[in-house]
């Protein structure tokens, strides 16, 4: 009796797993790779923009420091 129940349960699990795998969406590795490359490019562009902004802020800080020093003299 237990053997029949075990066999039946094993068969149900096997067929359930087989049907789940066949219904899974197939993701192409090329599309995933293309998505990752697009994200990488956008991150690279963002980092370059942030670097330019940081350089501008550094230049503004240097100019502000120079104005403070000149303002204290006069």
Secondary structure, DSSP 8 states (H G I E B T S, - for coil): -HHHHHHHHHHHHHHHHHHHHHHS----HHHHHHHHHHHHHHHHHHHHHHHHHHHHHHHHHHHHHHHHHHHHH-
